[in-house]
Amino acid sequence: MHVFVDMVLDAYLESVDAQAPGLVEGLYLGGSVAFDDFRPRASDIDFLAVTARPLDGAELTALADVHERLQRRFRRPCLDGVYLTWSDLAAGPTAAAERPVCYGGRLEYERPSSVTPMLWHTVARHGIARRGPEPGRIDIWTDSDALVRWCARNLDEFWARGLDAALAHPLGRPGLCLLTDMGIGWLVTGMARHHRIISTGEVISKQDATRQALHAFPGRWRRIIKEALRIHAGSAGRSLYSGRLARRRDALAFGRMILERAHHTGESRTPRTLMTGRRDG
């Protein structure tokens, strides 16, 4: 585990145990840390903390103070995650929609985008236990069809809107973001992973999904995929593009291609589940 991750987690557990002894019974890591794909300048530390019961007002106040102090001490990486009960882990994200989440150092109560099938699947299949039993020894909800449905919906409701905004307003925030290395790496690796999950029903790291994309898609996409991998790896090497506008055009076209292929792949894989969210009885 990266030394920065260890430092943040040690500080978090020391603080939370001092403020609310015995409250956090389990602490599990997902995201890039779980996939050994953590990048100090770009990654967050995704966590899932487990308590015996839903948190009361005094406990929420204590946790908010813990996270605010931690954010002041460690500006990066951010410790982002959700507080669940053991029964929430077994029941799945729908049952935990109103649980408190930490995002950007602040404790929040209405951020459903943080409580997703991706988190449950990552912890169940790849999670790292910092406190509590190993993931394989506890009951953690998984449902590959629900994961695929979520990825398909996220592509339509988040990624497609971002692409539309960048195309319609190239000087707006989404368009300008894609003139940066971070924006290119984020879009290409994130959308490549969604496509891979829809194809297989299994969670995979952004890096591995993007590497596989080199062989999964036609040759015209190789340059933008390699550029995203260069950025994701933190390489200081020279860009594969001579200009940022051409790179942005390729990234936007790649994103559109992913949307089209993901819909085709997903509908072929589980059409009624994806389109209606139901199974025939």
C-alpha positions as CSV (number, residue, x, y, z in Angstrom):
1,M,0.0,0.0,0.0
2,H,1.2,3.5,-0.9
3,V,2.9,5.3,2.0
4,F,0.5,8.3,1.6
5,V,-2.5,6.0,2.0
6,D,-1.0,4.5,5.2
7,M,-0.4,8.0,6.6
8,V,-4.0,9.2,6.0
9,L,-5.6,6.0,7.3
10,D,-3.4,5.9,10.4
11,A,-4.4,9.5,11.2
12,Y,-8.1,8.9,10.5
13,L,-8.3,5.8,12.7
14,E,-6.4,7.5,15.5
15,S,-8.7,10.5,15.4
16,V,-12.0,8.6,15.0
17,D,-11.1,6.3,17.9
18,A,-10.2,9.2,20.1
19,Q,-13.5,11.1,19.2
20,A,-15.8,8.1,19.2
21,P,-14.2,5.0,20.7
22,G,-15.5,1.7,19.3
23,L,-17.7,3.4,16.7
24,V,-15.9,2.2,13.5
25,E,-15.9,-1.6,13.6
26,G,-14.8,-2.1,10.1
27,L,-12.8,-0.1,7.5
28,Y,-12.5,-1.4,3.9
29,L,-10.7,0.2,1.0
30,G,-11.9,0.2,-2.6
31,G,-11.2,2.2,-5.7
32,S,-7.6,2.6,-7.0
33,V,-6.1,1.5,-3.6
34,A,-7.8,-1.9,-3.9
35,F,-6.6,-2.4,-7.5
36,D,-3.0,-1.3,-6.7
37,D,-3.6,1.6,-9.1
38,F,-3.3,4.5,-6.6
39,R,-1.7,7.7,-8.0
40,P,-0.9,10.3,-5.3
41,R,-1.5,13.3,-7.4
42,A,-4.8,12.1,-9.0
43,S,-6.4,9.4,-6.9
44,D,-8.6,9.6,-3.8
45,I,-8.8,7.0,-1.1
46,D,-12.1,5.3,-1.4
47,F,-13.3,3.8,1.9
48,L,-16.3,2.0,3.3
49,A,-16.6,2.3,7.1
50,V,-18.8,0.0,9.1
51,T,-20.7,0.7,12.3
52,A,-22.9,-1.6,14.4
53,R,-25.9,0.6,13.9
54,P,-27.0,3.8,12.1
55,L,-25.3,6.9,13.4
56,D,-26.9,9.3,15.8
57,G,-26.5,13.1,15.9
58,A,-23.6,13.2,18.3
59,E,-21.7,10.6,16.4
60,L,-22.3,12.4,13.1
61,T,-21.0,15.6,14.7
62,A,-17.9,13.8,15.9
63,L,-17.2,12.3,12.5
64,A,-17.7,15.6,10.7
65,D,-15.0,17.1,13.0
66,V,-12.7,14.1,12.3
67,H,-13.0,14.6,8.5
68,E,-12.6,18.4,8.6
69,R,-9.4,18.1,10.7
70,L,-8.1,15.3,8.4
71,Q,-8.7,17.4,5.3
72,R,-6.8,20.4,6.8
73,R,-3.9,18.1,7.6
74,F,-3.9,16.2,4.3
75,R,-5.1,18.3,1.3
76,R,-4.4,15.3,-1.0
77,P,-5.3,12.5,-1.2
78,C,-8.9,13.0,-0.1
79,L,-10.5,10.3,2.0
80,D,-13.9,9.7,0.3
81,G,-16.4,7.1,1.3
82,V,-19.5,6.0,3.1
83,Y,-20.6,4.9,6.6
84,L,-22.7,1.7,6.6
85,T,-23.9,-0.9,9.0
86,W,-23.0,-4.6,8.6
87,S,-26.6,-5.2,7.5
88,D,-26.2,-2.5,4.8
89,L,-23.3,-4.4,3.4
90,A,-25.4,-7.5,3.1
91,A,-28.5,-5.6,1.7
92,G,-26.8,-3.5,-1.0
93,P,-26.8,0.1,-2.1
94,T,-30.5,0.6,-2.3
95,A,-30.9,0.0,1.4
96,A,-28.1,2.4,2.2
97,A,-29.1,5.3,0.0
98,E,-29.5,7.7,2.9
99,R,-26.3,6.8,4.8
100,P,-23.8,9.6,5.4
101,V,-20.9,9.9,3.0
102,C,-17.6,11.8,3.1
103,Y,-16.7,13.8,0.0
104,G,-13.8,16.2,-0.3
105,G,-13.3,16.2,3.5
106,R,-16.9,17.0,4.3
107,L,-19.6,14.7,5.8
108,E,-22.7,14.9,3.7
109,Y,-26.1,13.2,3.8
110,E,-27.5,13.5,0.3
111,R,-24.9,12.3,-2.2
112,P,-26.4,9.1,-3.7
113,S,-23.7,9.0,-6.4
114,S,-21.3,7.8,-3.7
115,V,-23.5,4.8,-2.8
116,T,-23.3,2.6,-5.8
117,P,-23.0,-1.1,-6.9
118,M,-19.4,-0.3,-7.9
119,L,-18.4,0.2,-4.3
120,W,-20.0,-3.0,-3.0
121,H,-18.5,-5.1,-5.9
122,T,-15.1,-3.6,-5.5
123,V,-15.0,-4.3,-1.8
124,A,-16.4,-7.8,-2.1
125,R,-14.0,-8.9,-4.9
126,H,-10.9,-6.8,-4.3
127,G,-11.3,-4.8,-1.1
128,I,-8.6,-4.4,1.5
129,A,-9.6,-4.7,5.2
130,R,-7.8,-2.1,7.3
131,R,-10.0,-3.0,10.2
132,G,-12.4,-5.9,10.6
133,P,-12.8,-9.4,9.0
134,E,-11.5,-9.9,5.5
135,P,-14.2,-9.2,2.8
136,G,-14.4,-12.9,1.9
137,R,-15.5,-13.7,5.5
138,I,-18.5,-11.4,5.6
139,D,-21.8,-11.1,3.8
140,I,-21.4,-8.4,1.1
141,W,-24.2,-7.9,-1.5
142,T,-23.2,-8.4,-5.2
143,D,-25.4,-8.5,-8.3
144,S,-23.7,-8.4,-11.7
145,D,-26.9,-7.3,-13.5
146,A,-27.4,-4.4,-11.1
147,L,-23.8,-3.4,-11.6
148,V,-24.3,-3.4,-15.4
149,R,-27.5,-1.5,-15.2
150,W,-25.8,1.1,-13.0
151,C,-22.9,1.5,-15.4
152,A,-25.3,1.8,-18.4
153,R,-27.3,4.5,-16.5
154,N,-24.2,6.3,-15.4
155,L,-23.0,6.5,-19.0
156,D,-26.3,8.0,-20.1
157,E,-26.9,10.3,-17.1
158,F,-23.4,11.5,-16.4
159,W,-20.9,10.8,-19.1
160,A,-23.2,11.5,-22.1
161,R,-24.2,14.9,-20.6
162,G,-20.6,15.8,-20.0
163,L,-19.7,15.0,-23.6
164,D,-22.7,17.0,-24.9
165,A,-21.7,20.0,-22.7
166,A,-18.1,19.9,-23.9
167,L,-19.2,19.7,-27.6
168,A,-21.8,22.4,-27.2
169,H,-19.7,24.8,-25.1
170,P,-16.0,24.2,-25.8
171,L,-15.0,27.2,-23.7
172,G,-17.2,26.1,-20.8
173,R,-15.9,24.1,-17.9
174,P,-16.3,20.6,-19.4
175,G,-14.7,21.7,-22.7
176,L,-11.8,23.4,-20.9
177,C,-11.3,20.4,-18.7
178,L,-10.6,18.3,-21.7
179,L,-7.8,20.5,-22.7
180,T,-5.9,19.3,-19.6
181,D,-4.0,16.1,-19.1
182,M,-6.2,15.2,-16.1
183,G,-9.4,15.7,-18.1
184,I,-8.2,13.4,-20.9
185,G,-7.0,10.7,-18.6
186,W,-10.2,10.8,-16.5
187,L,-12.5,10.6,-19.5
188,V,-10.8,7.9,-21.5
189,T,-9.9,5.6,-18.6
190,G,-13.3,6.1,-16.9
191,M,-15.4,5.4,-19.9
192,A,-13.2,2.5,-21.0
193,R,-13.8,0.9,-17.5
194,H,-17.5,1.4,-17.8
195,H,-17.6,-0.3,-21.2
196,R,-15.5,-3.3,-19.8
197,I,-17.8,-3.7,-16.8
198,I,-20.9,-3.7,-19.1
199,S,-19.3,-6.3,-21.3
200,T,-18.2,-8.7,-18.4
201,G,-20.3,-7.8,-15.3
202,E,-17.0,-7.6,-13.4
203,V,-15.3,-4.6,-11.8
204,I,-11.9,-3.9,-13.1
205,S,-9.3,-1.1,-12.6
206,K,-9.2,1.9,-14.9
207,Q,-5.7,1.0,-15.9
208,D,-6.5,-2.6,-16.8
209,A,-9.6,-1.6,-18.7
210,T,-7.8,1.0,-20.7
211,R,-5.0,-1.5,-21.6
212,Q,-7.6,-4.0,-22.7
213,A,-9.2,-1.2,-24.8
214,L,-6.1,-1.1,-27.0
215,H,-7.0,-4.5,-28.3
216,A,-10.8,-4.3,-28.0
217,F,-11.3,-1.3,-30.3
218,P,-10.1,-0.5,-33.9
219,G,-6.7,1.0,-34.6
220,R,-7.9,4.6,-35.0
221,W,-8.4,4.8,-31.2
222,R,-4.9,3.6,-30.3
223,R,-3.3,7.0,-30.0
224,I,-5.9,8.5,-27.6
225,I,-5.9,5.3,-25.5
226,K,-2.1,5.3,-25.3
227,E,-2.2,9.0,-24.4
228,A,-4.6,8.3,-21.6
229,L,-2.4,5.5,-20.3
230,R,0.6,7.8,-20.4
231,I,-1.2,10.4,-18.4
232,H,-2.7,7.8,-15.9
233,A,0.8,6.4,-15.3
234,G,2.0,9.9,-14.4
235,S,4.6,9.9,-17.2
236,A,6.5,13.2,-17.8
237,G,7.1,12.1,-21.3
238,R,6.1,14.0,-24.4
239,S,2.4,13.9,-25.4
240,L,1.4,11.8,-28.5
241,Y,-0.4,14.9,-29.8
242,S,1.1,18.1,-31.1
243,G,-2.0,20.1,-30.1
244,R,-4.5,20.0,-27.3
245,L,-7.5,20.7,-29.6
246,A,-6.8,17.6,-31.7
247,R,-6.4,15.6,-28.5
248,R,-9.8,16.9,-27.2
249,R,-11.5,16.0,-30.5
250,D,-10.2,12.5,-30.3
251,A,-11.2,12.1,-26.7
252,L,-14.8,13.3,-27.4
253,A,-15.0,11.0,-30.4
254,F,-13.8,8.1,-28.3
255,G,-16.4,8.9,-25.6
256,R,-19.2,8.8,-28.3
257,M,-17.9,5.5,-29.6
258,I,-17.9,4.1,-26.1
259,L,-21.6,5.2,-25.6
260,E,-22.7,3.5,-28.8
261,R,-20.8,0.3,-28.2
262,A,-21.8,0.1,-24.5
263,H,-25.4,0.3,-25.4
264,H,-25.1,-2.4,-28.0
265,T,-23.0,-4.7,-25.7
266,G,-25.3,-4.1,-22.7
267,E,-28.5,-4.7,-24.6
268,S,-27.1,-7.9,-26.2
269,R,-26.0,-9.1,-22.8
270,T,-29.1,-8.5,-20.6
271,P,-31.7,-6.6,-22.7
272,R,-34.7,-6.7,-20.3
273,T,-32.6,-6.1,-17.2
274,L,-30.9,-3.1,-18.8
275,M,-33.9,-1.5,-20.4
276,T,-36.5,-2.1,-17.7
277,G,-34.5,-2.8,-14.5
278,R,-36.7,-6.0,-14.1
279,R,-36.3,-9.7,-14.7
280,D,-39.1,-11.8,-16.1
281,G,-40.6,-13.8,-13.3
